[in-house]
Each structure stands twice: as C-alpha cells, then as structure tokens.
Amino acid sequence: MIDEQLQLLTERLSEEFFHKPFKHTAFFNKRLRTTGGRYSLHSHHIEINPKQLEHHGEDELVKIIKHELCHYHLHIEGKGYQHKDNDFKYLLAKVGGSRHCQTIPNSHNQIKTMHLYRCKKCGVEFHRRRRFNTKRYVCGKCKGRIEKIKSMTLEKD
C-alpha cells in the first residue's frame, strides 16, 4: 500500500464510520517505532506506522486509522480528544477502533547493544546498555578514569 491508497482508505473510513469528511493528509511514517499511528494537533495530518500493516495486516491498520480519526474529528469539533476523555472512549468503542496497537515482532527491542567499560586505575569492568561520556564520569570505587573497551550486539531469545 502506498500513501495515496492510505489517503483514500482514510477518507472512506471517515465517511463510512464518522459520516464526516477527512480533509487533511494521511501518510506512512517509517520513523514511528512505539506507536501504530499519530495525529498532529497543529497540521491535522495522520501518520501511520507501515510496519503495522506489514506484520498485522489490513484489519489492524483499519483499527489504527479509526483510532486516529477519533482524535481528528473530536479535536476539530472541540470535544475531548485525549485518551482519558469520555468523548474519546465512547466514540472509539462506537466505531470499533483499537485502544492499543499490537507490538511488532523483531522490533528494535529484540536486539540490544551492551557496552563494556573498565577503570584505568583499579581495573574493575562493568557493562552498560547506554553509552556515556567517559570524560565526564569517574569510577565509583576509586575515582579513577574510565575507558571504553568494546560494544557487543546481543539478540534476545
């Protein structure tokens, strides 16, 4: 599916379930990672994670579009468009949108990088998931300088 097809699908779903036109743009955004879609309050555009379509199919995509259209129409009408608002919860249940998107298998949380550091003074070694600036920090045991030994990429089971 390309952006033009997504736009047509979004317009069709808006007319069919909300009985209102979708006058803005819907497009795929490959940079979305932890969410299925996003509605922009300022531009009123809807962005969709293309990996949701890849991994879970068009049925899940339709539910995500309905979810984002709930944000869209409620915001345009000046009603409660946030997840916590009763207007949003009611409309989402009425149109059959999904409350949460499904997780994407083999996503970035399946592979992790570990960084190995060592103190130059006392020789203690330790692992960290996140890198840090060795010029800003010292060893917690002896206050010696720290050096980075290596980075390792590990896959979770």
N, C-alpha and C positions, 0 to 999 in steps of 0.2 A: 504494500500500500504506500502511496506517495502522499505528499501534503495536500494536493488537490482533492484526492479521494477522501482524505480525512476531513477536509473542509466540507465537502458535500455530505458526508455521513453526519457530521456535527449539525449542519443546518437541517438535515432531515429529522434527526432525533429531537432537535429543539422544537420543530413544528409538530411532530407526532406526539411527544410526551408533555411539552410545556405549552403548546398552542401559541407560541411566540417566536418571532424570527431571531436568528443568531446573526447579528450584523457585523461581527468582527472576524478576526482570523484565528483559525486553529491550525497548529503545525506540530511536527515531531521535533523534539529536542533531545539529542543524543547525550547531552551533558547531565540530564536528570538521572540520579542514581538511587535515591532512597524513596522516591515517590512515583506514583503512577502518572500523575499529571499536576498541572499548576495553573491557576487562574491569576492573571495580573490585574490588580485593582486599578492601576493607572491607565494601562492601554486597553484593558478588557479582552486581551488575547488569551487563548487557552493553549498551553503547551502539553504535549503528551510524550511519555517515555516510550520509544519504539520497541524496547526490549519486552514490554508487557505484551505487545501484540505477537512478537516472536515466540515467547515462551508459553503464553497462556491463551492465545487465540483471540478471535474477534469478539466472542461473548464477553470476555473480561474487559476488552477495550471499550465496548459499548457501556458497561457499568461505570468505567472510569470517566468516560465522556459525560454521562448523566450526572455524575458527582460534580464535575467541574461546571456543568451547565446550571446546576443548583446554585453554586456560588455566583455564577454570572447573572442569572435572572434575579435572584434575591438582592444582589448588590445594586443592580440597575434600578430596581423598584424601591430601594431604600429600606429594605427589610433586613432582618438578622441573617447574615450570610455566613457567619462563622460556624465552625463545627459545634460549638457549645449552645448555639441558639436553637430555640424550639422551632422557629420557622424553617431552619435548615433541616433539622431532623425529620420534621413532618414531610417536607417536600421530597427529601431523599427517599423516604420509605414509600411515598406515593408513586414515584416514578420508577422505583426499583434499582436505584444506583447502589454502588458498593460503598460501605463505610470506610474500609481499608483495602488497599490493593494487596495482591499476593506478592510474596517475596520471589525474587528472580534467582533461579538456581545458578550456581557457579559465578556468582557476582563477586565484586571486589573483596567481600568479607571472607571468601573461601581461600584466598591467598594472603599470607601475611609475611611481612619482612621483619626480621629481627636484626638488631644492630649490637655488635659486641664491642665493649669499651674496656679499657684497662688503666689502672692508676700507674703512673710512671714511678712513683715513689715506693708504694707498698706492694704493688703487683696484683691487687685484687681485681678480678674480672667480673663484669656484670652485663646482662642483656637488657635491652630496651626495645619496645616496639616503635617508639618515636625517636627520630634523630634529635640531637640537641647540640648547641654550640659549645664545643669543648673549651673555648677561650673564656667563656662566661662562668663556668662551673668548676668546682674542685672536688676531690674525693671526700666523701663523708666521714671516712675513718681517720685519715692522716692529713687532710688538706693539701694533698699533692696534686700535680697537674694530671689531667685525663687525656688519653689518646684513643682514637677510634681504631679498632683492629680490623673489622670487616663487617659486611652486611650479608645476611643469608635470607633467601626466599624460601618459605616453607608453605606447603599446601596442607590444608586441614583435611581430615578424613571424611 
